[in-house]
Amino acid sequence: MGLPSFFVLLVYVAGYFMLAFAAVCLACGLYYFADLAEEYTQITKTVIRYTIFTEIVIHFLLLIIERFPILPSLIGISAHAMYYLLLLSFPFVAISSPQFIAACILFVASLVSWFLFFSGNHDLFYSNNITPGYSVAFFYVSMVFLVPTALFVGLTVNDSQLPGMTEASSSGARGPRRSKSDDSMEIPGLNKKKRRNLISSAVASIGYYAKQ
């Protein structure tokens, strides 16, 4: 077997660069939406609530009209019901809470159950003249990943719940005390926010370790 041509190598290298670029763009987009969700918390909460209700209805329609299997449908409905419980305390979340752990378990269970269903029912796509790969990807994005992603970019945790942030917070607490006159000189809008969304806290934690 001969060595691959220069063109093939170029295509592979360019392809990996494009994947890396897409990952960076996705991370920047999530960070931007996290800031929007932190700024407009009530609007974000309302949008996520109606999205959860819509997806629960769609699961029932797929179960009744399209005769989709009961197990993946019920797991999907249960997962969205757990997302709704997380939404009650939105944007705050305790990572060690039973609701958060149960939501993560149901998310993985929904992902696996739908994968097993689609991998064993290729006729579902060919009988309707649709491409399996793109169809499954679109289904996953809209029915499995949409609500968890929206919750992820909007959830807020305490800085002490992430590695490295406890030390940073305590070191900041040991700093020089400010007088009331110093507080009165602060410019509104420039003060540091007292809470962080999950993505901002993760980025801050990574930055803390990078400086060590």
N, C-alpha and C positions, 0 to 999 in steps of 0.2 A: 504494500500500500504506500503510495507516494505521499509526500508532504502536501498539506492543503495550500491552495493558491493564495497569493497576496490579497486578492479580492475577498476570499472567504475569511481570512484573518481580520481584514479591515471591517467586514460586516459584524463579526463577533465582538471586536473591540468597541465599535460604535454602538452596538446593541447594549453592551454592559454600561457604557457611559450614559446612554439614554435611560436605562433603568435607574442608575444612581441619580440622574437629574430628576426623574419622576419622583423618586423617594424624597429628595430634598424639597421639591415643590409641594408634595403632599404634607410633609412636616410643617412647612411654612403656612400652608393653608389651614391646617389644624390649629396652629398657634394663633393665627388671625381670628378664626372662628371662636377660639377659647376666650380671647379678649372681648369679642362681641357678646358672647354669652355671659361673661362676667359683668359687662356694662349694662346689658338689658336682660336681667335675670328673669323677671316676670314674663316678658314676651317669650323668652326661650322656654320657660316652663310650660306656658300655654301651648306653644307649637309642639313640644314633645308629647304633651298629654293627648292632644288630638291625633298625633301620629300613632301613638300606642293604640288608641281606640280604633283607628282606621285599620291598622294591621291585624288586630284581633278579629274584626269583622271580615277581613280578607281571608284569614285562616279558616273561619267558619264557612265562607263561600267556597273555598277550595275543597273543603271536606264534604260539603253537601252537593255542590253542582258538579265539580270535576272528579268526585269520588277519590280524592287523595287519601292515603292511608291514615288511620286514626292516630297512631303513635306519634309520628312527626308533627302532625297538626296539634295534638294536645300538648306536646312538649313546647312547641312554638307559642301556643296560647299561654301556657304556664310561665314561660320565660317573660313574655310581655306583661303578664300580671305582676311578676316580681319586679320588672322595671318600673311599673307604676308605684309599687311600694317604695322603691328608691326615690321616685319623683316627689313623694310626700315631704321629704326633708331636703329636697333640692334647693340650693346647689351644694349643701353640705353632705358629707358622707363619712362614715366610719369604716375604714377598710376591713377591720376585724369584725364588723357586725354580721349577724346571721343573714340579713337580707342581701348584703353585698356578696357574701360567699355563695349563697343560693343562686343569685343572679348569674354569677360566673359559671357555676356548675350547669345551670340550665342553658346558658349560651353555648357552652361546649357540646352539651347533649343535643341541642337543636342543630348545631352545625354538623355533627356526625350523623344524626338520623336523616337529615335531608340529603346528605352526601350518599348514604347507603341506598336511599330510595331512588335518586336520580341515576346512580351508577348501575342499578339493576333494571331500569325502565327506559332503555334507549328508544323503544318504539313510540314512547310518548312524544318525542321530538320529531322523529322521521314521519310519523303519521300526520303531523301538522306542518310539515315542510319548514322546520326551523332548525337552526344550528344548535347542537347540544351545548358546546362550550360557552358561547355567548349567552345563551338562554339561562344556563345555570348560574353564570356570573351575575347577570342582571337580577335573577331571583335572590341570590345571596345578598347582594348590595341592598336591595329594597326590603327584603323580608327578614333578614338575619342580622345584618351589620348596621342598618340605618339608625335604629333607636339606641343600641349600645354605644355607637360612635357619638351620637348627639349627647348622650349622658356623659360620656367620657370627657368631651371637650368642655362641658359646663360644670362638672362636679368640682367641689372645693374641699380641700382637706387642710387640717392644721399643719403648720410647718414642722411641728414636733413629730408628725407621723412619718416623715421621710428621713432616710439616712443622711446624716451630715447637717441637717437643718436644726437639730436640737442644739448642737454645739455652737452653730452660728448665732442662733437666737439667744443662747445664754451668754455668749461673749458680747453680744450687743447690749444685753441687759446690764452687764457690768461696766459699761461705758460711762462717761461723765454725765451727771444728771444735768438736765436743762432747767433753767428757771422759767417762771411764768412769762417773763418778758421775752425770752427766746421763743416760746410757743406763739406769742402774739405776733412775732415777726414772720412767721411762716406764711408762705404764699399758698392760697387755696389751689388745689389741683396738682401741687408738686409734692405733697406729702406721700410717703410710702403707704400702699394699701395694706390694711390689716389682715386681709385674707387673700389667698391665692387659689386659682383654679388648679386642677390636677396637673395639667400640662405645664403651667408656669412653675409649679412647685417642683416637678420632675426636672425641668431645665435648670432651675436654681440649684437643686441637689447635685446634678451632674457638674455644673460650674464650680460648686464648692469643692468636689473631689478633684477636679482638674487643676485647681490652684494648689493642691497639697503637694 
